[in-house]
Amino acid sequence: MGRRLLPLTFRTLLVAVLLSSLTGCVWWRLYQVYDQMAAFDTHFSVQHDKSFTLLFKDPVVYSEDFVFLAKLQPTHKAVYRGVHRWDYFFQKVDQHNQPVNPAIGFTWSLFFNTENRLEAAELSPIFLKIVPPAFLEASIRSIAGAAINATERQLKADVSKLAKITVPLPTKNSILAVLGAPIGREKVSAGELLSFRFLLVSPDIEPGYESRAISTVKLTFDAKTERLIKMSGRYAGLKIAINYQNLIAL
């Protein structure tokens, strides 16, 4: 009996901590999504061919929640047959935040149902050149059971229990062929780190949050194989960091 009560007691305490430190309904809804991750295939599904789409079977989060969190409006909004679509377009820029020529960019699209709840999120093909679909799905699945840092509002995932991926990682040359020249190069202990800068095209940014429109994507490549081993970046206020070495079958 005591063993059955322990997980429930822990979860109850965790929710209490979250509600006391992350006030507001937005954070409670985010916790609900986090909780759904424990039964991933029950609440979500993934589709990927040219793009990558995460489908929410039991929508929780509202469109307004994204504006509250990011302080940014999407590039474009449209409604088709009751489905609201928000497109966030990130264009590559130089050191002076000027668009490069020829133009390079990727899109993050969100789809909301008639109740304005998120039912799908889609990433355009160019993003999958940085994060191959298999690794992106594994990273999302790893959120289940991730440690919650209420103060920093961060999740630290444990990928040790995930099945290892055998898909080859992209090479530095294959990524450069798509993204073009980086704005920065530096030697690191693992190999070489390349930086790329993207600017979100947004018609409305809350004053004081202009820096959130800038996304610096950092890619680390192995010194010997020149294959991608780490990625970090911030997209419309959402920070993502993936260590591919923890996901691959050696």
N, C-alpha and C positions, 0 to 999 in steps of 0.2 A: 504493500500500500504506500509506504513511504517513498519508494522509488518512483512510483507513478506521480506522486504529488510534487517531487523535486523539480522536474522540467516546468510544470505549470507555475510553481512558486517563482522560479527564476524569471520566467517570461513576464509574470505579473510585476515583479520588481523592476525589470527592464523597461516595461511600458511606463511605470510610474516615474522612473528617472528621466525618460525621454520627455514625458509630458511636463515635467517640472523644469527641464532645462531648454527644451525646444518648444516654446509655447506657440499655440496657434493651430488651427485646423489643418493647415498645409503640411506641417510636420507629422501630424497624426496620419494623414493620407499617405505620405511617403513611407511611414512605418508599415502601413498596411501592405503596400507594394513589396517592401522588404520581406514581410512575413509571408507573402504569397510565393516568394522565391524558394521557400523550403519545399514546396510541391510544384516545381517549375512546370512540368508537362501538364499539370492540371489547370494552371492559370495562364500559361503562355505557349506560344508556338513560334517557330522561326521559319522564314522563307528566304532563300537567297539564290539568285541566278546572276544577273548583272548587278543588281542592288541587294541590299540586306534589309529585311523587314522583321521587326519584333512585333508580334500581335498580342494584345492584351485581351484575354478571354473574359475577364471580370474587371472591367475598367473602374478605376478609383479616382485618379488624379484629374483635376479640371484644367482647362486651358488657362484660366487666370492664374493658376499656381505657377506656371512657367514664367509669366511676366513678373509675378511677385519675387520669384527666386532669382531670375536672371537680370531683372531691371531693364530688359531689352524687348522691343517688339520684333516680330519676325519680319523678314524681307517682304513677304507677300502673303496675303490671306485670300482664300477663295472658299465658296460653298457650292457643292454639287450633290444634288439629291439628298440633302440633309446632312452630308458629311462635310465638316469644316476642315480645311487643309491649311496648315501653316508651313511655309517654306523659309528656312534659314539658309541664306546663301553666303558662303565664305569665299572671298576672292583673295588670291595670293597677291601680296604687296612687297615692295622693297623696303630697305632700311628707313625710308622716309614715309612709309605707309602709302605709297603711290602704287596703283595697280600695275602689274607687269604686263608686258606685251611680247608674245601673244597671251591672251587672258587664260588663267588657270584657276579653277575653283571647284568646290564641292558643295552639295546641298544636303541638309538635314531636314527631313519633312516629318511633321506630326499630323496625325489624323484624329479628329474628335467626333464622337457620335452626336446625336440630336440633343443629348443632355450635356454636351460640352465636356465629356469625359474622354481621356486619351484611350484610343483603341488600337493605334498602330504608330510605330516610329520607323522611318526608312532612311537609310544612308545611301548616297549615290555611289556609283561604281568607283570613282577615283579614290574615295576613302578606303575602299577595300584593297587598294594597292598598298596601303600603309598597314591596315589591319585585315589580314585574310579572314574570310567568313568563319572558318573553323575556330580561329583564335578569338574572334569577337564573340561568338556564341559561348565559348568556354569561359570567357571573362565575365559575361553576363550571368551565367549559371553559378559562378563562384561567389556571387553576392549572397547566396543562401548560406546563412551561418556566419557571415562576415562580422568581424568585431566592430562594434559601434563606438566611435569617439564622439560623444554628445557635445563636448566643448568645441571641437573643430568642425563638427558636422561632417564627418568623414566615415567611410567604410573601408576596412582593411580586410581583403578577402584571403582565405586560405585555400590554395589550389591543390594542396597535397593529395586530396581525395578524388580529384578529377582524373578521368582517363587521359593518358598522355596522347598528344597529337603527332601524327606522322607526316602531316602535310609540310613540304619544304617552305622555309621562310623566304621572303623576297630578298633579293640582293640589292646592294647599294646602287648599282648601275640601273637595275630595273625600276627602282623608285625615282632616280634622277631623270630617267627617260619620261616619266609622267609628271613629276613636280617641278622639273627644271632645277636651276642652280639654287643652292641654299643661301641664306643671308649670313650664315656663320658656320665655321668649321673649327673644331678643337679636338686635340688628342686627350683621351681619357684612359683610365687603366684597362678598360675592356677593349678599347679600340679607337673608333672615331665617332664623334657626336656631331651631327648636322642639324642646323636650326632652319626652320621655314616659318614665315609669318603670313597669317591670313587675317583679313579684316571682314567682320560681319557687316553686310549691307543692311542697315536697319533704319527705318524712317523715324524712329522715336527711341531715344535712349534717356533713361532717367538721369538728371543732372547729378554729377559726382560718380557715375558708374561708366563713364566713357571708356575706361581701360578694359572693360569686360567685352567690348566689341573686338578687341585684338586677341588673336590666338597664335601663340608661338608653339609650334609643334617641334619637339626635339626627338630625333631618332638616333639611336646608338647602334653601331655596326661592329661586328666581331673583327678583330684585327687580322685574323688569318683567313676566314671564309668570306668576309665582307657581307655576311648575311645580317639582317636586322635582328637585334636581340632585345631592344627596349624601345618603348614609345611613351611619350608623355605630352600632354597638351590640355588646353582649356577651350571649350566650345560653348559660347553663349553662357558662360558662368559655370558650366559643368566641367569639372576636372577629371581627367582620365589618365591613368598610368598603368602600363602593362609591361611586365617582365616576361618576355616570350620564353626565356630559358626555363622558367618554372612550368611551362606547359608542354614542351616538346619531349618526345621519347628519344633519349640519348642513345 
